[in-house]
Amino acid sequence: MDVNAAVAALAAIAGVCTGVIAMLAFRWSERDQARPTRTSLHTDAVLPPGVDTVLSVLRSSAVVLDESDSVVKASSAAYALGLVRGGKLAVEAMLHMARDTRRDGEIRQVELDLPRRGTGRGEALAVSARVAPLGSRLVLLLVEDLTEARRIEAVRRDFVANVSHELKTPTGALSLLSEAVMDASDDPEAVTRFAGRMQIEATRLTNLVQELIDLSRVQNDDPLEDSESVRVDELVAEAIDRSRQPASTKQINMASGGTPGLHVWGNRSQLAGALGNLVENAVNYSPARTRVGIAVHRVSASGGDLIEIAVTDQGIGISEKDRERIFERFYRVDPARSRATGGTGLGLAIVKHVAASHGGEVTVWSSEGQGSTFTLRLPEAAAARERTATGQDEDDHGPDHGPDPDADPDADPTDPSLRLAPPTVIPAPEVLP
């Protein structure tokens, strides 16, 4: 009897424990279901039917608030912009808008500049916020990021202002010089002098318009639509020929070297213009009786081999502050020198766009007073490389043009002046005899 009583008591205790465990499990399950998540802070049952689906496909950052200003639902973009933190709307101005809309039911819209968190530079985030009622209890907040659109608009305004300024200078000079010619009609010497100045300004104006056209073309055209396998040797020879006269006037020796027979894939005209700009700049910004070198090499990269074309000069060099901006349109390191050489400030911007559109890049190394090296890296034309390896390239493209007649006949392709200067060791400029 005592044994039976003990068994019954144990069974009763086990039943009570089972009941307690089941009740705790049920409570825990309810707690998990009610726990807020990153994209849904309350249960979706409070949202009107279909709203959840609509919010998931919106491009705008979306936040739904209830009558206590708690976030019912927020898109991942809203978290990324920092609009929601800790289940609450973190932007006070938007919170006030939501409360006003909940009170009177009117739709409100405003543009705000928000601090961009995490950058450490105090950059502003430009947004457009629109608040509308969603049913009788909820408020919907839609936020559009306008930062990129603002940046593009600022670039456009700066471009128009710069173009206007650059065009105004030569046209104004032409107007004044034409008046001077008319006033000096009885002085042949003065007429000749003023006419020469007019020719210089007209050439400057023509170069500016042409480079604006070139920049517009490389920005809008797809180089792959008119692409071909281009011999790098031909591009180098054309770039040297383009700067032959100014280099000869300043007694600058242009030498080329490196690996012959390399090819790149792209638009030949754009590539020739980009390399020509680099060589022309090297000549313009180099003192007399120095050397400009062009070296061509193949370098290995993770996405395939690249062709590296390095243009080295022994010129004035570029300061670290200016190196950050030299590829901007109309930016000049030395405006007075650019006016003297006829520079427009668009050449390096064109080079940058051509390199990017061909899947490459352009970089610069420089030291003030020592010189600069601009390096153009472009993907190699793989098919042309295979033809070269099998000896077919000579038949397809004709014989090699050979060395440039104005290049140093004793130039060694491994000459340091033809290489990309190392980042830490700065060679002293060599002055030719």
C-alpha positions as MATLAB code, in Angstrom:
seq = 'MDVNAAVAALAAIAGVCTGVIAMLAFRWSERDQARPTRTSLHTDAVLPPGVDTVLSVLRSSAVVLDESDSVVKASSAAYALGLVRGGKLAVEAMLHMARDTRRDGEIRQVELDLPRRGTGRGEALAVSARVAPLGSRLVLLLVEDLTEARRIEAVRRDFVANVSHELKTPTGALSLLSEAVMDASDDPEAVTRFAGRMQIEATRLTNLVQELIDLSRVQNDDPLEDSESVRVDELVAEAIDRSRQPASTKQINMASGGTPGLHVWGNRSQLAGALGNLVENAVNYSPARTRVGIAVHRVSASGGDLIEIAVTDQGIGISEKDRERIFERFYRVDPARSRATGGTGLGLAIVKHVAASHGGEVTVWSSEGQGSTFTLRLPEAAAARERTATGQDEDDHGPDHGPDPDADPDADPTDPSLRLAPPTVIPAPEVLP';
ca = [
       0.000    0.000    0.000;
       2.832    2.335    0.843;
       4.479    1.458   -2.473;
       1.334    2.231   -4.441;
       0.950    5.563   -2.675;
       4.501    6.477   -3.481;
       4.035    5.608   -7.152;
       0.858    7.673   -7.306;
       2.623   10.618   -5.701;
       5.477   10.443   -8.188;
       3.024   10.284  -11.094;
       1.236   13.372   -9.812;
       4.506   15.270   -9.472;
       5.534   14.253  -13.022;
       2.215   15.488  -14.380;
       2.571   18.834  -12.688;
       6.139   19.251  -14.054;
       4.990   18.376  -17.568;
       2.265   20.974  -17.374;
       4.645   23.652  -16.139;
       7.154   22.869  -18.911;
       4.443   23.013  -21.585;
       3.185   26.346  -20.282;
       6.717   27.794  -20.257;
       7.348   26.582  -23.800;
       4.106   28.201  -24.979;
       5.054   31.494  -23.318;
       8.543   31.376  -24.870;
       7.070   30.727  -28.321;
       4.762   33.722  -27.968;
       7.707   35.867  -26.892;
       9.741   34.848  -29.957;
       6.859   35.669  -32.281;
       6.442   39.099  -30.712;
      10.176   39.909  -30.802;
      10.912   42.725  -33.298;
      13.118   42.055  -36.316;
      15.158   44.387  -38.540;
      12.524   44.647  -41.227;
       9.359   44.141  -39.161;
       9.297   45.537  -35.649;
       5.684   44.572  -34.938;
       3.547   41.792  -36.306;
       2.482   42.361  -39.881;
      -1.169   42.023  -38.835;
      -1.367   45.765  -38.073;
      -0.610   46.689  -41.697;
      -3.460   46.940  -44.198;
      -3.591   44.048  -46.685;
      -1.091   44.407  -49.545;
       0.908   47.250  -47.986;
       3.745   44.939  -46.956;
       4.146   43.767  -50.567;
       4.089   47.302  -51.950;
       6.718   48.517  -49.482;
       9.037   45.652  -50.378;
       9.285   46.762  -54.036;
       9.608   50.509  -53.482;
      12.940   52.096  -54.392;
      12.481   54.707  -51.686;
      13.351   54.131  -48.052;
      10.038   53.342  -46.348;
       9.065   53.639  -42.676;
       5.606   52.974  -41.183;
       4.826   54.542  -37.789;
       1.941   53.775  -35.441;
       0.059   56.183  -33.182;
       2.804   56.013  -30.517;
       5.549   56.900  -33.045;
       6.919   53.355  -32.880;
       8.246   51.835  -36.111;
       5.839   49.160  -37.347;
       7.861   48.372  -40.460;
      10.995   49.765  -42.093;
      12.860   48.812  -45.245;
      16.521   47.845  -45.185;
      17.336   51.076  -47.053;
      15.874   53.070  -44.137;
      18.301   51.348  -41.780;
      21.176   51.907  -44.190;
      20.457   55.651  -44.265;
      20.320   55.733  -40.475;
      16.644   56.776  -40.362;
      15.668   54.078  -37.850;
      17.567   53.185  -34.695;
      16.326   51.190  -31.720;
      12.825   50.836  -33.110;
      12.365   54.601  -33.345;
      12.580   57.183  -36.130;
      15.943   58.873  -35.545;
      15.338   62.096  -37.509;
      13.526   64.656  -35.378;
      12.291   66.762  -38.300;
      10.666   63.737  -39.930;
       9.104   62.732  -36.613;
       7.454   66.154  -36.279;
       6.137   65.843  -39.845;
       4.665   62.440  -39.057;
       2.898   63.766  -35.954;
       1.437   66.722  -37.890;
       0.189   64.410  -40.664;
      -1.358   62.039  -38.134;
      -3.169   64.985  -36.570;
      -4.625   66.637  -39.687;
      -4.274   63.962  -42.394;
      -2.394   66.254  -44.809;
       0.469   64.997  -47.001;
       3.764   66.794  -46.362;
       7.071   66.900  -48.218;
      10.404   68.502  -47.379;
      14.084   68.296  -48.438;
      16.612   67.857  -45.659;
      20.395   67.619  -45.251;
      21.250   64.874  -42.788;
      24.660   64.140  -41.241;
      26.300   61.118  -42.849;
      27.353   58.873  -39.985;
      30.525   56.837  -40.106;
      32.506   58.966  -42.588;
      34.210   61.190  -40.031;
      34.185   64.094  -42.508;
      30.838   65.692  -41.723;
      29.464   65.064  -45.205;
      25.772   65.830  -45.651;
      23.206   63.391  -46.973;
      20.605   65.159  -49.114;
      17.157   63.539  -48.907;
      13.569   64.268  -49.867;
      11.021   63.114  -47.265;
       7.294   62.647  -47.955;
       4.781   61.786  -45.220;
       1.231   60.517  -45.857;
      -1.487   58.905  -43.712;
      -1.870   55.125  -44.047;
      -5.283   54.167  -42.743;
      -6.637   55.658  -39.546;
      -3.760   54.816  -37.208;
      -0.597   54.551  -39.286;
       1.654   57.052  -41.064;
       3.867   56.239  -44.059;
       7.231   57.971  -44.529;
       9.022   57.725  -47.915;
      12.579   59.055  -48.201;
      14.528   59.536  -51.460;
      18.334   59.877  -51.410;
      19.191   62.945  -53.529;
      22.911   63.036  -52.742;
      24.129   61.655  -56.080;
      21.684   63.793  -58.057;
      22.918   66.883  -56.192;
      26.539   65.949  -56.925;
      25.853   65.483  -60.648;
      24.018   68.790  -60.792;
      26.962   70.533  -59.092;
      29.376   68.983  -61.600;
      27.162   70.171  -64.453;
      27.026   73.716  -63.079;
      30.787   73.806  -62.586;
      31.330   72.480  -66.093;
      29.097   75.128  -67.659;
      30.759   77.868  -65.580;
      34.238   76.670  -66.530;
      33.393   76.412  -70.220;
      31.887   79.892  -70.172;
      34.999   81.298  -68.516;
      37.394   79.503  -70.856;
      35.499   80.622  -73.958;
      35.200   84.181  -72.696;
      38.970   84.683  -72.436;
      39.981   84.038  -76.083;
      36.829   85.579  -77.552;
      37.347   88.715  -75.492;
      40.978   88.879  -76.582;
      39.984   88.488  -80.229;
      37.495   91.339  -79.889;
      40.091   93.680  -78.374;
      42.760   92.708  -80.888;
      40.419   93.297  -83.826;
      39.728   96.804  -82.511;
      43.475   97.353  -82.152;
      44.025   96.267  -85.770;
      41.387   98.715  -86.968;
      42.940  101.552  -84.982;
      46.409  100.711  -86.296;
      45.410  100.329  -89.931;
      48.072  102.870  -90.963;
      50.841  101.056  -89.050;
      51.781   97.817  -90.876;
      54.115   96.688  -88.086;
      51.394   97.003  -85.438;
      48.881   95.258  -87.687;
      51.290   92.346  -88.130;
      51.878   92.124  -84.376;
      48.183   92.231  -83.492;
      47.316   89.760  -86.252;
      49.849   87.319  -84.804;
      48.206   87.612  -81.400;
      44.808   87.083  -82.975;
      46.078   83.910  -84.607;
      47.337   82.619  -81.259;
      43.988   83.288  -79.542;
      42.071   81.764  -82.465;
      44.205   78.612  -82.198;
      43.585   78.478  -78.466;
      39.848   78.808  -79.033;
      39.916   76.097  -81.690;
      41.821   73.728  -79.387;
      39.374   74.337  -76.559;
      36.331   73.628  -78.726;
      37.978   70.516  -80.161;
      38.846   69.151  -76.718;
      35.307   69.827  -75.509;
      34.057   67.793  -78.466;
      36.585   65.042  -77.723;
      35.605   64.916  -74.044;
      31.902   64.739  -74.926;
      32.617   61.961  -77.409;
      34.621   59.765  -75.031;
      32.003   60.230  -72.322;
      29.070   59.270  -74.535;
      30.493   56.820  -77.076;
      30.950   53.127  -76.397;
      34.501   52.242  -77.522;
      33.504   48.599  -77.959;
      31.176   49.528  -80.827;
      34.135   50.532  -82.992;
      36.932   48.524  -81.409;
      39.834   46.647  -82.918;
      43.182   45.179  -82.022;
      45.577   48.135  -81.879;
      49.359   47.896  -82.061;
      50.877   49.793  -79.151;
      54.020   50.496  -81.193;
      51.912   52.474  -83.656;
      50.265   54.467  -80.861;
      53.687   55.363  -79.429;
      55.058   56.386  -82.841;
      51.996   58.566  -83.486;
      52.258   60.233  -80.067;
      55.944   61.021  -80.633;
      55.217   62.416  -84.081;
      52.471   64.637  -82.659;
      54.921   66.341  -80.268;
      57.947   66.268  -82.580;
      58.013   69.991  -83.381;
      57.651   71.435  -79.835;
      60.165   68.866  -78.544;
      62.655   69.841  -81.255;
      62.219   73.537  -80.453;
      63.073   72.894  -76.778;
      65.813   70.359  -77.660;
      63.951   67.666  -75.745;
      65.021   64.115  -76.601;
      62.098   61.673  -76.928;
      63.036   58.026  -76.456;
      60.826   54.951  -76.636;
      61.504   51.408  -75.516;
      60.162   48.376  -73.733;
      58.460   45.266  -75.103;
      57.642   45.492  -78.843;
      54.705   43.898  -80.650;
      52.086   44.349  -77.924;
      48.401   44.971  -78.673;
      45.427   46.439  -76.835;
      41.746   46.170  -77.720;
      39.708   49.315  -78.196;
      38.960   52.413  -80.227;
      42.176   53.368  -82.022;
      41.333   57.055  -82.327;
      40.547   57.438  -78.630;
      43.634   55.519  -77.522;
      45.895   57.555  -79.836;
      44.402   60.797  -78.502;
      44.879   59.743  -74.863;
      48.529   58.725  -75.270;
      49.161   61.811  -77.415;
      47.852   64.023  -74.591;
      50.233   62.413  -72.081;
      53.270   62.861  -74.331;
      52.271   66.417  -75.238;
      51.943   67.341  -71.550;
      55.331   65.790  -70.808;
      56.959   67.943  -73.490;
      55.106   71.137  -72.544;
      55.998   70.888  -68.849;
      59.633   69.842  -69.304;
      62.570   72.271  -69.372;
      64.817   72.473  -72.416;
      67.517   69.853  -73.060;
      65.872   67.095  -71.033;
      64.376   63.743  -71.954;
      60.846   62.363  -72.306;
      60.637   58.575  -72.264;
      57.840   56.201  -73.283;
      58.124   52.622  -72.039;
      55.772   49.753  -72.908;
      55.538   46.571  -70.840;
      53.193   43.675  -70.176;
      52.220   43.198  -66.527;
      50.276   40.345  -64.962;
      46.982   41.014  -63.206;
      44.273   38.886  -61.626;
      41.775   39.585  -64.431;
      44.273   39.046  -67.266;
      47.462   40.657  -68.542;
      47.626   44.429  -68.860;
      49.671   46.602  -71.181;
      51.411   49.361  -69.269;
      52.469   52.508  -71.153;
      54.545   54.827  -68.949;
      55.356   58.382  -70.040;
      58.199   59.847  -67.966;
      59.505   63.412  -68.017;
      62.086   65.434  -66.113;
      59.867   68.458  -65.707;
      58.633   70.623  -62.880;
      56.778   67.817  -61.094;
      53.407   67.933  -59.366;
      52.740   68.587  -55.695;
      50.802   66.076  -53.615;
      47.898   68.529  -53.296;
      47.636   68.946  -57.065;
      48.007   65.223  -57.808;
      44.596   64.636  -56.229;
      42.899   66.944  -58.751;
      44.878   66.891  -61.977;
      42.358   64.589  -63.693;
      39.498   67.015  -63.041;
      38.173   68.964  -65.995;
      39.759   72.436  -66.423;
      42.065   71.948  -63.436;
      45.560   73.315  -64.038;
      48.597   72.921  -61.808;
      50.080   76.187  -63.131;
      47.417   78.323  -64.870;
      49.961   80.859  -66.137;
      52.100   78.132  -67.705;
      49.005   76.484  -69.196;
      48.048   79.728  -70.912;
      51.573   80.038  -72.285;
      51.510   76.475  -73.672;
      47.912   76.680  -74.877;
      46.671   74.112  -72.377;
      42.921   73.848  -71.794;
      42.885   71.704  -68.652;
      40.879   68.999  -70.441;
      43.657   66.719  -71.687;
      44.051   64.583  -68.565;
      40.282   64.394  -68.081;
      40.044   62.912  -71.581;
      42.815   60.416  -70.758;
      40.985   59.345  -67.607;
      37.683   58.752  -69.428;
      39.361   56.858  -72.279;
      41.193   54.592  -69.834;
      38.034   53.885  -67.822;
      35.881   53.190  -70.891;
      38.483   50.666  -72.104;
      38.557   48.828  -68.787;
      41.853   50.345  -67.676;
      43.192   53.184  -65.559;
      45.677   56.029  -65.552;
      47.882   56.805  -62.549;
      50.565   59.370  -61.769;
      53.787   59.401  -59.784;
      55.558   62.697  -59.351;
      58.025   64.628  -57.242;
      58.369   68.399  -57.386;
      61.491   69.423  -59.252;
      62.261   65.850  -60.299;
      59.631   64.983  -62.883;
      56.505   62.896  -63.350;
      55.458   59.522  -64.707;
      51.948   58.995  -66.055;
      51.091   55.328  -66.527;
      48.262   54.169  -68.782;
      47.206   50.562  -68.119;
      44.923   48.807  -70.624;
      43.777   45.190  -71.054;
      45.837   43.272  -73.573;
      44.208   42.017  -76.760;
      44.477   38.283  -76.127;
      43.811   37.222  -79.743;
      46.573   39.486  -81.035;
      48.941   38.039  -78.435;
      48.237   34.538  -79.738;
      48.944   35.649  -83.329;
      52.213   37.224  -82.233;
      53.225   34.023  -80.458;
      52.582   31.972  -83.639;
      54.340   34.476  -85.913;
      51.191   35.575  -87.766;
      51.143   39.185  -86.622;
      53.781   40.303  -89.115;
      51.635   39.146  -92.023;
      48.432   40.664  -90.660;
      49.770   44.105  -89.894;
      52.822   44.526  -92.086;
      56.402   45.110  -91.031;
      57.361   46.973  -87.912;
      57.737   50.711  -88.303;
      61.085   50.564  -86.563;
      62.466   53.141  -84.153;
      61.360   56.725  -84.328;
      63.888   58.805  -86.281;
      63.961   61.492  -83.579;
      64.366   59.022  -80.728;
      67.777   58.456  -79.169;
      69.436   55.718  -81.277;
      71.445   54.580  -78.254;
      68.447   54.507  -75.918;
      68.273   51.320  -73.891;
      64.715   49.980  -73.415;
      65.686   49.309  -69.797;
      66.799   52.916  -69.284;
      65.396   54.132  -65.912;
      64.058   57.242  -67.634;
      61.696   54.987  -69.616;
      60.295   53.199  -66.593;
      57.686   54.030  -64.021;
      59.630   55.784  -61.311;
      59.630   53.874  -58.008;
      57.502   55.338  -55.220;
      60.381   55.737  -52.773;
      63.569   56.162  -54.812;
      63.559   59.362  -56.859;
      66.180   59.457  -59.616;
      67.883   62.788  -60.261;
      66.965   64.352  -63.594;
      69.429   63.694  -66.368;
      70.414   66.696  -68.477;
      71.484   65.707  -71.936;
      74.682   67.237  -73.311;
];
